[in-house]
Amino acid sequence: RASRFLAPLLDPVADLILMAMRPMTRHCAVMAVALSMAWAGYPESDEDQIRKLLVEMTTEEKFHQTCIDNECPEHRARWLKCDPAGGGGTAGGGDGWFNLKDISRLNIRGMRMRDGPKGMTCQGGNGPFSPPCPEDGGSPSFPSQITRAATWNVELEESIGRAIGLVASKLDVHAALLPTINILPWLNWGRAQESYGEDPFFSGKMGAAVVNGVQHDQKVMATAKHFLANNIENTRWWVSAEMDEQTLHDVYLRAWALVVADSSPELIMTSYNRAQGKWAFTDPKFINILRNDLGFDGSIMTDWFASWEAITGGMILGEIGKSSPFYGSKGFIPSNSLYNAGIDMEMPMCSKNRDAICQAQTCAGDVEEDCTTLKHLDRVTDRILRSKQRYGLLAAMRNHTQRITWDNSDFDRLILEAAQEGIVLLKNEDLLPKTQASVSRLAVLGSAEQLELGDHGSSAVKPSGRMVNVLEGLKEKYSDAEVIMINNDLSSPDVAAFVKSCDLVVIDVGLNFTFEGEFIPPQTGGDRMYLTLHPQEEELIKQASKLSSKVVVAITSGASIIVENFVNEVQAILWMGYPGPLGGLALANILSGEVNPSGRMPSVTPKKAEDYLPKGISAAPWALETVDVTPTYPYSHGFKHMWQNGIAPRYPFGFGLSYTSYSYSEPSTAAAGSTVEVTVQVTNQGERAGLETVQVYATCKDCRKRRLPIMLVAFKKVKIEAGKTKDVQLTVQLKDLAAYQGDGSSHFFLLEGGVYEFLVGPCLGEAVLRSSMTLDEQTFRYPGKARRENFAPVFEAQKECPSFKCVPEAEHLLLKGWQLPDKSPLDLLLAVSIARKHAAISVTCLAVVAFGLLLGLGCCCRRCCRCCRKSEVSEKKKQ
């Protein structure tokens, strides 16, 4: 796509082309729209149709564009008057959490959404989604996003995006909830497996690739998430990412700027957490940047139940919930705050939006506030209709009665390719590859019988195709060998003797959904407690290494694993991420040499956990014992921090071995307008073809202003045949070298004049080659406002609201069964939460009350006894 900087100049040209092509055929008209997309980022829309629909729609119909109304806003749920899960089950929600309402009379389809990062899920809550999802809830499942990141292959990631888009289209899903483009300021982040690793530039490029794939034919909208600075899991609902403005723009907004500029995602989902003390879904600051500076022109939704105070206040989230600064509080998210911030969809259930509209329709609030709410409803409906129009949802309804059956053959080929390219060979001391002919005995230890697919939260997918665990993959590949699974007890003399006799010993170890992943209290997922393997796994590796000198360790995890406790005792180590349903086959193909490994680490692997972060940054702000709900986010972390401070990693960022070797010529650099062209010759010196990832980093020698010490600025994966040389050219955008120098209100980036050094090589290690050049000072700015900036499109409050007269809309269907927001200072949930927070006082009070009740009961009993005795005496006297 062309740069969005050219959009203001090229829009009129695109309009002229469109006008000229109106009389032409439908095929030519489609071509014109494609040209418009290429120039302006977002496709044009029919404004006349949208305005007409806005006039025809009732308040109720507009409102149902923005959320799913099951008549259970939070203020009713807190009194246990309704069930917010509705008919959608529990964890995952089913259709009731993902399908918005159709408006059949106007041919406006309700948006249908599905997670996620590993493919479209068909399994939600207590069972499968409705047709066309199959009855078993299965769908094509791809390797985790972190494994795909390790491919460093932009073209492959776009192909996966196209495949996910195809699956979504077959399921009549309009919004695919991916990708996650949050980075790793902490390696412990529980949802690292849903990320592209630690670097914002890399995350932005890979994220843009999958968005372009999903949206390539304008049938399915991609949803970039979670905006903004969502990097901690256990306290994600209330933690505040504290950072200065330069850190915000240079680090945590950089990936978002790239994704919007390079792929124009139609949807963005906000995060649960706060940033700089503000929730992105309740404060307009960050949404203004997104729309008015980055140029985002789509629709914005909240994460699921983010606006519910029972969640953001931690009141239903167990012990960790007490760390929320809003615990035991009520009313800290005003009912109209989402509309005022610029949020279009409150997902999944109507709660705050419902309260705001109900108040406005009954004229129960301030006149200007009621006016603003209703005008904001027009604004968000305007934007949602535009998104729907671009993706064909202003059309006749579809009636789904048939469940789909999958032909997984094409998907499986892509799934296997991604897994094979994403597995990283970290160490190899002349052990691998081991061909089938060279192996007669093979011992398998660890968890090789268990296929670990990763997170069991929102990104979980039940694979519809073939599934091969590590043991099955090894047995299939080494079918002529004796492949034995050992139960991890090596104390038996017979077992020890067998391990000693083996030509290969494969130990499958790592993490699973109970130790990392989306945190679903009380025991699913969460942030990692430590960065090593589990102690029992390290002990198993040590025992096996004493028996054999042919040990391969295969690691499953969502991010880098510290290997210092066993790295010098084994011959080979591979990191797999979560390689998907065919991970066992992918590993076997690499071990046997059928596939030449080409994966590269998307995060640095430190020797010690404390090496990854600068001093003064909290090492575990998510941990119950050391919880910090306002942690300072680092400006420089991971490989940038370690490079600047001379801290040697175990494996550098971008590191990965191959079964062949490559040599690099001296790189050359040449300025070309707003870019620098870097050229290098790469020679495959081995006897087999391979895939090599050429990486370019940049640092400034003369710069005086604060900036990131070193930056990844370009990368390219190329195939080179054995003995051949390839010229590799990489383009560096000068704007990607600039550092933020704004003040929070005026945003600009400065490229200081001086000498810049470009480091070229297979990773940020000792083998990099250097080329320097002098660059002149330049200033860059964000692309600028979208066609419809955050508060302009439908109304101007200062002009329209002074003359507004609120008229109760009692005749509208919207009010049937509705209740105004509960204004009482206390409710059932709040009372329980306060009691839990002050447990000692609560127990004492309960004890006093119980004692009082018992005392009162005792007094009553005594009085009853006296009365009975008096009655008996009276009866005797009468007799």
C-alpha positions in Angstrom: 0.0 0.0 0.0 1.1 3.6 -0.7 2.0 5.7 2.3 -0.9 7.4 4.0 1.0 10.6 3.9 -0.1 10.9 0.3 -3.8 10.4 1.0 -4.8 14.1 1.1 -3.2 14.7 -2.3 -4.4 11.5 -4.0 -8.0 11.5 -2.7 -9.2 14.0 -5.4 -7.5 11.9 -8.1 -9.3 8.8 -6.9 -12.6 10.7 -6.9 -12.1 11.7 -10.5 -11.3 8.2 -11.5 -14.4 6.9 -9.7 -16.6 9.5 -11.5 -15.1 8.6 -14.9 -15.7 4.9 -14.3 -19.4 5.1 -13.2 -20.8 4.4 -16.7 -18.4 1.5 -17.1 -19.0 -2.1 -16.2 -19.2 -3.5 -12.7 -15.8 -5.1 -13.1 -14.2 -1.7 -13.9 -16.0 -0.2 -10.9 -14.4 -2.8 -8.6 -11.0 -1.9 -10.1 -11.6 1.8 -9.2 -12.4 0.9 -5.6 -9.2 -1.2 -5.4 -7.2 1.8 -6.7 -8.8 4.0 -4.1 -7.9 1.5 -1.3 -4.3 1.4 -2.5 -4.0 5.2 -2.4 -6.1 6.2 0.6 -5.8 3.2 2.9 -9.5 2.8 3.6 -12.0 2.3 0.7 -14.5 4.9 -0.2 -18.1 4.6 1.0 -21.5 5.7 -0.3 -22.2 8.6 2.0 -25.7 9.1 0.5 -26.7 5.6 1.5 -25.4 6.0 5.0 -27.2 9.3 5.6 -30.4 7.8 4.3 -30.2 4.9 6.6 -29.5 7.1 9.6 -32.7 9.1 8.9 -34.7 5.9 8.5 -33.4 4.1 11.6 -35.2 4.3 15.0 -33.2 5.0 18.2 -33.7 1.3 19.0 -32.2 0.2 15.7 -29.3 2.5 16.1 -28.7 1.3 19.6 -28.6 -2.4 18.5 -25.7 -1.6 16.2 -23.6 -0.9 19.2 -24.0 -3.9 21.5 -25.9 -7.1 22.3 -29.0 -6.4 24.3 -30.1 -9.3 26.5 -31.9 -6.9 28.9 -29.3 -7.5 31.6 -27.2 -4.4 32.2 -24.8 -4.6 35.1 -27.0 -2.7 37.6 -29.6 -5.5 37.3 -27.1 -8.3 37.3 -25.6 -7.0 40.6 -28.9 -7.6 42.3 -29.1 -11.1 40.7 -32.1 -10.1 38.8 -30.8 -11.5 35.5 -27.9 -13.6 34.1 -25.5 -11.7 31.9 -24.4 -15.0 30.2 -27.9 -15.2 28.8 -28.3 -18.3 26.7 -24.7 -18.2 25.7 -23.1 -20.6 28.2 -20.3 -19.6 30.4 -16.6 -19.3 29.4 -16.6 -18.3 25.7 -20.1 -17.1 25.6 -21.5 -18.8 22.5 -23.7 -16.9 20.0 -25.2 -14.7 22.7 -21.8 -13.1 23.2 -20.7 -12.6 19.6 -23.7 -12.0 17.2 -25.3 -8.6 17.0 -28.9 -8.1 15.9 -30.0 -7.9 12.2 -32.3 -5.1 11.1 -34.2 -7.0 8.4 -36.5 -4.2 7.3 -33.5 -2.1 6.3 -31.2 -4.9 5.1 -28.6 -4.1 7.8 -26.9 -7.2 9.0 -25.8 -7.6 12.6 -22.1 -8.0 12.9 -21.0 -11.6 13.7 -17.7 -11.9 15.5 -15.4 -14.7 16.5 -12.0 -15.1 18.1 -9.1 -15.3 17.2 -5.3 -15.3 16.9 -5.0 -19.1 16.1 -8.1 -19.2 13.8 -11.8 -18.8 13.9 -13.3 -20.6 17.0 -16.5 -22.7 16.6 -16.5 -23.8 20.3 -17.9 -21.4 22.8 -19.2 -21.9 26.4 -21.1 -25.2 26.8 -21.0 -26.2 23.2 -20.5 -25.3 19.5 -21.7 -22.1 18.0 -24.8 -22.2 15.8 -24.7 -23.1 12.1 -22.7 -23.0 10.0 -20.3 -24.1 12.7 -20.1 -28.0 12.8 -21.7 -29.8 15.6 -18.3 -30.9 17.1 -17.2 -27.2 17.3 -14.1 -27.9 15.2 -12.4 -25.4 12.8 -8.9 -25.1 11.2 -6.4 -24.3 13.9 -3.1 -22.6 13.1 0.1 -22.4 15.2 0.1 -19.7 17.9 0.9 -16.2 16.9 4.3 -16.3 18.7 5.3 -19.4 16.7 4.2 -17.6 13.5 6.3 -14.6 14.7 9.3 -16.9 14.8 9.0 -17.6 11.1 9.9 -13.9 10.4 8.0 -14.5 7.2 5.7 -11.6 6.3 4.4 -13.4 3.1 3.6 -16.6 5.1 1.7 -14.6 7.7 -0.3 -12.9 5.1 -1.2 -16.3 3.6 -2.3 -17.4 7.1 -4.5 -14.3 7.3 -6.1 -15.2 3.9 -6.8 -18.7 5.2 -8.3 -17.4 8.4 -10.4 -14.9 6.3 -11.6 -17.8 4.1 -12.6 -19.8 7.2 -14.5 -16.8 8.6 -16.2 -16.2 5.3 -17.4 -19.9 5.2 -18.7 -19.4 8.7 -20.5 -16.2 7.8 -18.3 -14.4 10.3 -17.8 -10.7 9.6 -15.3 -9.7 12.2 -12.2 -11.9 12.9 -10.8 -10.9 16.3 -7.1 -10.8 15.5 -4.2 -10.0 15.5 -2.8 -9.2 19.0 -0.1 -6.6 18.4 0.9 -5.9 22.0 4.6 -6.4 22.8 6.6 -7.9 25.7 8.0 -5.4 28.1 7.9 -8.4 30.4 8.8 -12.0 29.2 6.4 -13.3 31.9 3.3 -11.9 30.2 0.8 -14.8 30.2 -0.5 -14.0 26.7 2.9 -13.7 25.1 1.8 -16.7 22.9 -0.8 -14.4 21.3 1.8 -11.7 20.5 4.6 -11.2 17.9 7.3 -10.9 20.5 9.1 -8.0 22.1 9.7 -5.5 19.3 7.1 -2.9 18.2 8.4 -2.5 14.6 8.5 -6.3 14.1 5.0 -6.6 15.6 3.6 -3.9 13.4 4.9 -5.5 10.2 3.7 -9.0 11.1 0.4 -7.6 12.3 -0.1 -5.6 9.1 0.6 -8.8 7.1 -2.1 -10.9 8.7 -4.6 -8.0 8.6 -4.0 -7.6 4.8 -4.6 -11.3 4.4 -7.8 -11.4 6.4 -9.2 -8.3 4.6 -7.8 -9.0 1.1 -11.2 -9.5 -0.6 -13.3 -7.2 1.6 -15.4 -10.0 3.0 -14.1 -10.2 6.5 -12.9 -7.4 8.8 -9.8 -7.9 10.9 -9.7 -6.6 14.5 -6.4 -5.4 15.8 -6.2 -5.7 19.6 -5.7 -4.8 22.4 -5.4 -1.0 22.4 -3.3 0.1 24.4 -0.3 -1.2 26.4 -1.9 -4.5 27.3 1.1 -6.4 28.6 0.2 -7.7 32.0 -2.4 -10.5 32.6 -3.3 -11.1 36.2 -4.3 -7.6 37.0 -5.2 -6.6 33.4 -8.6 -5.2 34.3 -7.3 -2.3 36.4 -3.5 -2.1 36.2 -2.3 1.3 34.8 0.7 1.3 32.4 2.6 4.3 33.6 4.9 5.9 31.1 6.0 9.3 29.7 4.9 10.6 26.4 8.0 9.6 24.5 7.7 6.0 25.8 4.1 6.0 24.7 4.8 7.1 21.2 8.2 5.5 20.5 7.4 2.1 22.0 3.7 1.4 22.8 2.0 3.3 19.9 4.6 2.4 17.2 3.1 -1.0 16.3 -0.4 0.5 16.1 0.9 3.3 13.8 2.4 0.7 11.5 -0.6 -1.6 11.4 -3.0 1.3 10.6 -0.7 2.7 7.9 0.2 -0.5 6.2 -3.0 -2.5 6.4 -6.0 -0.2 7.4 -7.7 -2.6 9.8 -11.5 -2.0 9.8 -11.8 -2.7 13.5 -9.8 -2.1 16.7 -10.5 -3.5 20.1 -9.5 -1.6 23.2 -7.8 -3.2 26.2 -9.0 -3.8 29.7 -6.1 -2.0 31.4 -5.5 1.6 31.9 -2.6 3.7 30.4 -1.4 6.8 32.2 -4.2 6.3 34.6 -6.9 6.3 31.9 -9.0 3.5 30.3 -8.8 3.9 26.5 -12.5 3.0 26.4 -13.6 5.8 28.8 -11.2 8.6 28.0 -10.9 10.3 24.6 -7.2 10.9 24.7 -6.0 7.7 23.1 -9.0 7.3 20.7 -8.3 10.9 19.5 -4.7 9.8 18.8 -5.9 6.7 17.0 -8.3 8.5 14.8 -7.0 12.1 14.5 -3.3 11.3 14.3 -2.8 7.7 13.2 -5.6 8.0 10.7 -7.7 5.1 11.8 -11.0 5.2 9.9 -12.9 2.1 11.1 -14.9 1.2 14.1 -13.8 0.6 17.7 -15.1 -1.9 20.2 -14.4 -2.6 23.9 -13.0 -5.9 25.1 -15.6 -8.3 26.5 -17.2 -6.9 29.7 -14.5 -4.2 30.1 -17.1 -1.6 31.0 -18.6 -3.7 33.9 -17.4 -2.2 37.2 -17.7 -5.6 38.9 -14.8 -6.7 36.7 -12.7 -3.5 36.5 -13.3 -3.2 40.2 -12.0 -6.8 40.8 -15.1 -7.7 42.8 -15.7 -11.1 41.1 -12.1 -12.0 40.5 -11.0 -13.6 43.7 -8.0 -12.6 45.9 -6.1 -10.7 43.2 -9.3 -8.6 42.7 -8.6 -6.9 46.0 -5.6 -5.2 44.4 -7.9 -3.1 42.2 -8.0 0.5 43.4 -11.7 0.5 42.6 -12.5 -2.6 44.7 -15.6 -1.9 46.8 -16.4 1.2 44.7 -19.4 2.0 42.5 -20.0 4.6 39.7 -16.4 5.1 38.7 -17.3 4.5 35.0 -20.1 7.0 34.1 -22.8 5.6 31.9 -22.1 7.9 29.0 -18.3 7.6 29.2 -17.9 5.2 26.3 -19.9 7.4 23.9 -17.9 10.4 25.1 -14.6 8.6 24.5 -15.4 7.7 20.9 -16.1 4.0 21.4 -18.5 2.5 18.8 -19.4 -0.9 20.3 -19.7 -2.0 23.9 -19.1 -5.7 23.9 -20.7 -8.0 24.4 -23.7 -6.8 26.5 -25.4 -3.4 26.5 -24.7 -2.0 29.9 -23.2 1.5 30.2 -24.6 2.4 26.7 -28.0 1.0 27.7 -28.0 3.2 30.8 -27.0 6.3 28.9 -29.6 5.9 26.1 -32.3 5.0 28.6 -31.5 8.1 30.6 -31.5 10.3 27.5 -34.8 8.8 26.2 -36.6 9.5 29.5 -35.0 13.0 29.8 -33.7 11.9 33.2 -30.3 13.6 32.9 -28.9 17.1 32.2 -30.3 18.4 28.9 -26.9 18.9 27.3 -25.8 15.5 28.5 -28.9 13.8 27.0 -28.4 15.7 23.8 -24.8 14.7 23.5 -25.6 11.0 24.2 -28.2 10.9 21.4 -25.9 12.7 19.0 -23.0 10.4 19.9 -25.3 7.5 19.1 -25.8 8.9 15.6 -22.0 9.3 15.3 -21.2 5.7 16.3 -24.0 4.4 14.1 -22.6 6.4 11.2 -19.2 4.8 11.6 -20.5 1.2 12.1 -22.6 1.5 9.0 -19.6 2.7 7.0 -17.6 -0.4 8.2 -20.6 -2.6 7.3 -21.0 -1.0 3.9 -17.3 -1.6 3.0 -17.6 -5.3 3.8 -21.0 -6.1 2.2 -23.2 -6.1 5.3 -25.8 -3.6 4.0 -27.4 -6.5 2.2 -30.1 -9.2 2.6 -30.1 -11.5 5.6 -28.7 -15.0 5.4 -30.5 -17.9 7.0 -28.1 -20.6 8.3 -29.5 -24.1 8.8 -26.7 -26.3 7.4 -23.6 -27.0 9.4 -20.3 -27.0 7.5 -17.9 -29.9 7.1 -14.3 -29.0 6.7 -11.8 -30.2 4.0 -8.6 -29.6 6.0 -6.1 -30.7 3.3 -5.2 -27.2 2.1 -5.3 -25.8 5.6 -3.1 -28.6 6.9 -0.4 -27.8 4.4 -0.3 -24.2 5.5 -0.5 -25.2 9.2 2.5 -27.6 8.8 4.5 -25.0 6.8 4.0 -22.4 9.5 5.0 -24.8 12.3 8.1 -25.9 10.5 9.3 -22.4 9.8 8.5 -21.3 13.3 10.5 -23.9 15.2 13.8 -22.4 16.2 17.0 -24.5 16.5 18.9 -22.9 19.4 21.7 -25.3 19.9 23.2 -28.1 17.8 26.5 -29.8 18.7 27.0 -32.0 15.7 23.9 -34.1 16.6 21.2 -33.0 14.1 19.9 -33.8 11.7 19.4 -37.5 12.4 18.1 -39.2 9.3 15.7 -42.2 9.5 18.5 -44.6 8.4 20.8 -43.4 11.2 18.3 -44.1 14.0 17.5 -47.7 15.2 16.5 -46.8 18.8 14.9 -43.6 20.0 13.8 -42.7 23.5 11.1 -40.2 24.2 10.6 -38.4 27.5 8.6 -35.6 29.0 5.1 -34.7 27.9 5.4 -36.0 24.3 2.0 -37.8 24.5 0.2 -34.5 25.2 -0.4 -32.1 22.3 -0.1 -28.7 23.8 -2.1 -26.2 21.8 -1.7 -23.3 24.3 -4.2 -20.9 25.7 -7.6 -22.2 26.8 -9.1 -18.7 26.9 -10.6 -16.6 24.1 -8.0 -17.8 21.5 -8.6 -21.5 22.1 -9.6 -23.4 18.9 -10.7 -27.0 18.6 -8.7 -28.3 15.6 -10.9 -29.7 12.8 -8.0 -31.5 11.0 -5.3 -33.9 11.8 -3.5 -33.7 15.2 0.0 -35.1 15.7 1.8 -34.9 19.1 5.5 -35.3 19.5 5.4 -39.0 20.2 3.2 -39.7 17.2 5.3 -37.5 14.9 8.5 -39.4 15.9 6.9 -42.8 15.5 5.7 -41.8 12.0 9.0 -40.3 10.9 11.2 -43.1 12.4 8.9 -45.9 11.5 11.6 -48.5 11.1 13.2 -47.6 14.5 12.3 -48.8 18.0 10.6 -45.6 19.4 9.8 -46.0 23.1 8.0 -43.5 25.4 9.6 -43.6 28.9 7.5 -42.6 31.9 10.2 -40.1 33.1 11.6 -42.5 35.7 15.2 -43.3 34.7 16.1 -45.1 38.0 15.4 -48.6 36.6 18.6 -50.3 35.3 16.7 -51.6 32.2 15.4 -48.1 31.3 18.8 -46.5 31.9 20.4 -49.2 29.7 17.9 -48.5 26.9 18.5 -44.7 27.0 22.3 -45.3 26.8 21.8 -47.4 23.7 19.6 -45.0 21.8 20.8 -43.1 18.8 18.6 -40.1 19.8 16.9 -39.1 23.1 14.1 -36.5 22.6 12.8 -34.7 25.7 9.6 -32.8 25.2 9.1 -30.2 27.9 7.5 -26.8 28.5 4.4 -25.0 29.6 0.7 -25.3 29.2 -2.6 -23.4 29.7 -2.5 -23.8 33.5 0.8 -22.0 33.8 0.4 -19.2 31.2 -2.4 -17.8 29.0 -5.4 -15.7 29.4 -6.2 -15.4 33.1 -9.6 -16.9 33.9 -9.9 -17.2 37.7 -9.2 -19.2 39.6 -6.7 -21.5 37.9 -6.5 -21.0 34.2 -3.6 -19.1 32.6 -2.1 -16.0 34.0 1.4 -14.5 34.0 4.3 -16.8 34.3 5.7 -17.2 37.8 9.3 -17.8 36.5 11.1 -17.9 33.2 12.8 -21.3 33.5 11.3 -24.7 32.9 9.6 -26.4 35.8 12.1 -27.8 38.3 11.0 -31.4 37.7 11.6 -31.0 33.9 15.1 -29.6 34.5 15.9 -32.5 36.8 14.7 -35.0 34.1 16.9 -33.3 31.5 19.9 -33.6 33.8 19.3 -37.2 34.5 18.9 -38.1 30.9 22.1 -36.1 30.0 24.1 -38.3 32.4 23.0 -41.4 30.4 23.3 -40.1 26.9 25.3 -37.7 24.8 22.6 -37.5 22.1 19.9 -35.5 24.0 17.5 -33.1 22.2 15.3 -30.8 24.3 12.2 -29.5 22.6 10.6 -26.6 24.5 6.9 -25.5 24.3 6.2 -22.1 25.7 4.7 -18.7 24.9 8.0 -16.8 25.0 11.7 -17.3 25.7 12.8 -19.9 28.3 16.0 -19.4 30.4 18.1 -22.5 29.8 21.1 -21.9 31.9 20.5 -24.8 34.2 20.9 -27.4 31.4 22.3 -25.7 28.3 25.8 -27.1 28.7 24.6 -30.6 29.4 22.6 -31.4 26.3 23.6 -31.5 22.6 20.6 -29.8 21.0 17.8 -27.4 22.0 14.7 -26.4 19.9 12.1 -23.8 20.9 8.6 -24.5 19.4 6.3 -21.9 20.9 2.9 -23.5 20.6 3.3 -25.1 17.1 -0.3 -26.1 16.5 -2.0 -29.4 15.8 0.8 -30.7 13.5 3.6 -29.6 15.8 4.8 -33.2 16.4 5.1 -33.8 12.7 6.9 -30.5 12.2 9.4 -31.3 14.9 10.0 -34.8 13.5 10.6 -33.4 10.0 13.3 -31.0 11.4 15.0 -33.6 13.5 15.2 -36.0 10.5 16.6 -33.3 8.2 13.6 -33.5 5.9 13.2 -29.8 6.7 16.0 -27.3 7.2 15.2 -25.2 10.3 14.8 -21.5 9.6 13.0 -20.1 12.7 14.3 -17.0 14.5 13.5 -16.0 18.0 11.0 -13.0 18.3 12.4 -12.1 21.7 15.9 -12.2 23.2 16.7 -15.1 25.6 18.5 -13.7 28.7 20.8 -15.7 31.0 19.0 -14.2 34.0 15.5 -12.9 34.4 16.7 -9.6 35.7 18.8 -9.0 32.6 15.7 -8.3 30.5 14.6 -5.2 32.3 16.3 -1.9 33.3 16.9 -1.4 37.0 14.0 0.3 38.8 11.4 -1.5 36.7 9.2 -3.8 38.8 10.1 -7.4 38.0 6.7 -9.0 38.8 4.0 -6.3 39.1 1.3 -9.0 38.5 2.3 -11.2 41.4 0.0 -11.3 44.4 2.9 -10.8 46.8 4.4 -7.9 45.0 1.4 -6.5 43.1 1.9 -3.0 41.6 -1.2 -1.6 39.9 0.7 1.5 38.6 4.0 -0.1 37.3 6.4 2.1 35.3 6.7 0.8 31.8 10.3 0.7 30.4 11.4 2.9 27.5 14.0 0.3 26.6 13.6 -3.4 27.4 14.8 -6.7 26.1 17.4 -6.7 23.4 17.6 -2.9 23.2 18.3 -2.5 26.9 20.7 -5.4 26.9 22.6 -4.2 23.9 22.9 -0.7 25.3 24.3 -2.0 28.7 26.6 -4.6 27.3 24.6 -7.5 28.8 25.3 -10.7 26.9 22.2 -12.8 26.1 22.2 -16.6 25.8 20.5 -16.2 22.4 20.2 -12.8 20.7 17.0 -11.3 19.3 16.4 -12.8 15.9 18.7 -15.8 16.6 18.2 -19.3 15.1 20.5 -22.0 13.6 20.3 -23.9 10.3 21.7 -27.1 8.9 23.6 -25.0 6.4 25.8 -22.0 6.8 25.7 -18.5 5.2 28.2 -15.8 4.6 27.5 -12.1 4.1 29.3 -9.6 2.0 30.0 -6.1 3.2 26.7 -4.3 3.1 26.2 -1.0 1.1 23.8 1.8 2.0 22.4 4.5 -0.2 20.0 7.3 0.6 16.9 7.4 -1.7 14.5 10.2 -0.8 12.7 9.3 2.4 14.4 5.9 2.6 17.8 4.2 2.9 18.4 1.2 0.6 20.6 -1.5 2.2 22.1 -4.1 -0.1 24.0 -7.2 0.9 25.1 -10.4 -0.8 24.3 -13.6 1.1 25.9 -16.9 0.1 24.7 -20.4 1.0 28.0 -22.2 1.8 26.3 -25.5 2.6 25.1 -28.5 0.7 21.4 -28.0 1.2 18.9 -25.2 0.3 17.8 -23.0 3.2 15.8 -20.0 4.3 17.8 -17.2 5.7 16.4 -14.1 7.5 18.5 -11.0 6.8 18.0 -8.4 9.5 18.9 -4.7 9.6 19.4 -2.7 12.8 20.2 1.0 13.2 21.8 3.1 15.9 22.8 6.8 15.9 26.4 7.7 16.9 26.0 11.4 17.1 22.5 11.9 18.5 22.2 13.8 21.7 18.4 13.6 22.4 16.8 10.6 24.1 16.1 7.8 21.7 16.0 4.0 21.6 19.6 2.8 21.7 19.2 0.4 18.8 16.2 -0.5 16.5 15.2 -3.2 14.1 14.4 -1.3 10.9 14.1 -3.9 8.2 14.1 -7.7 7.7 13.5 -10.1 4.8 13.4 -13.9 4.6 14.9 -15.4 1.4 15.4 -18.8 0.0 18.9 -19.6 -1.2 19.9 -22.8 -3.0 23.0 -24.7 -2.0 26.2 -23.0 -3.2 24.3 -20.0 -4.5 24.5 -16.3 -3.8 21.6 -13.9 -3.6 21.6 -10.1 -3.7 19.2 -9.0 -0.9 17.9 -5.4 -0.9 16.1 -4.0 2.2 14.4 -0.6 2.4 14.6 1.4 5.6 12.1 4.2 6.1 13.7 7.3 7.6 10.6 7.9 9.6 11.3 4.6 11.4 14.6 6.0 12.7 13.0 9.2 14.2 12.3 9.6 17.9 9.3 11.3 19.4 9.9 14.9 20.5 6.3 16.1 21.0 4.7 17.3 24.2 1.6 15.1 24.4 -0.6 17.6 22.5 1.5 18.3 19.4 3.1 15.2 18.1 6.2 15.1 15.9 9.2 12.8 15.5 12.8 14.1 15.0 15.5 12.4 12.9 18.6 14.1 14.3 21.3 14.9 11.8 24.4 12.8 12.2 26.1 9.5 11.5 23.9 6.5 11.6 25.3 3.0 11.7 23.4 0.1 10.1 24.1 -3.4 11.4 23.3 -6.2 9.0 23.3 -9.9 9.7 21.3 -13.1 10.6 20.6 -11.7 14.1 21.7 -9.0 16.6 24.8 -11.0 17.5 28.5 -10.9 17.0 28.4 -11.7 13.3 26.7 -8.4 12.2 28.4 -6.3 9.6 28.3 -2.5 9.8 27.8 0.3 7.3 27.6 4.0 8.3 26.2 7.0 6.6 25.4 10.6 7.5 21.7 11.7 7.5 20.3 15.2 7.5 17.9 16.3 10.2 14.2 15.8 9.3 10.9 16.1 11.1 8.1 13.6 10.7 4.5 13.6 11.8 1.7 11.1 12.0 -0.4 10.7 8.9 -3.2 12.9 10.4 -6.9 12.8 10.7 -9.1 10.1 9.3 -12.0 11.1 7.0 -14.1 11.3 10.2 -12.1 12.4 13.2 -13.2 11.4 16.7 -15.8 14.2 17.5 -16.6 15.8 14.2 -18.7 13.6 11.8 -22.3 13.9 12.8 -22.7 16.9 15.0 -21.1 19.8 16.8 -22.3 19.8 20.4 -21.8 23.5 21.1 -23.9 24.5 18.1 -26.7 21.9 18.3 -27.2 21.1 21.9 -28.1 24.6 23.3 -31.4 24.4 21.2 -32.0 20.8 22.0 -35.4 20.0 23.8 -35.5 16.6 25.3 -38.8 14.7 24.6 -39.4 11.4 26.3 -39.6 8.6 23.8 -42.0 6.4 25.8 -43.6 5.0 22.7 -40.4 3.4 21.5 -39.9 -0.3 21.8 -36.5 0.5 23.3 -38.1 1.4 26.6 -40.1 -1.8 27.1 -38.9 -3.4 30.3 -36.1 -1.0 30.7 -35.1 0.6 34.0 -33.1 3.7 34.7 -29.6 3.2 36.1 -29.5 2.2 39.8 -28.4 5.4 41.7 -28.4 3.7 45.1 -25.0 3.8 46.8 -25.0 0.1 47.7 -26.0 -3.1 46.0 -25.7 -6.8 46.8 -22.3 -7.3 45.1 -20.9 -4.2 46.6 -21.9 -5.3 50.1 -20.3 -8.7 49.6 -17.1 -7.1 48.2 -16.8 -4.7 51.1 -17.3 -7.6 53.5 -14.5 -9.6 51.7 -12.1 -6.6 51.7 -12.6 -6.1 55.4 -12.8 -9.7 56.3 -11.7 -9.4 60.0 -14.2 -6.6 60.7 -16.9 -8.5 58.8 -16.2 -11.7 60.7 -16.4 -9.8 64.0 -19.6 -8.1 63.0 -21.1 -11.4 61.9 -20.0 -13.0 65.2 -21.6 -10.1 67.1 -24.8 -10.4 65.1 -24.8 -14.2 65.5 -24.3 -13.8 69.2 -27.0 -11.3 69.4 -29.4 -13.5 67.5 -28.5 -16.4 69.7 -29.0 -14.3 72.8 -32.3 -13.0 71.5 -33.4 -16.5 70.6 -32.4 -17.6 74.1 -34.4 -14.8 75.7 -37.4 -15.7 73.6 -37.1 -19.4 74.6 -36.9 -18.4 78.3 -40.0 -16.2 78.0 -41.9 -18.9 76.2 -41.0 -21.3 79.0 -42.2 -18.9 81.6 -45.4 -18.3 79.8 -45.9 -22.1 79.5 -45.3 -22.6 83.2 -47.6 -19.7 84.1 -50.3 -21.2 81.8 -49.9 -24.6 83.5 -50.2 -23.0 87.0 -53.3 -21.2 85.9 -54.8 -24.4 84.6 -54.1 -26.2 87.8 -55.7 -23.4 89.9 -58.8 -23.5 87.7 -59.0 -27.2 88.3 
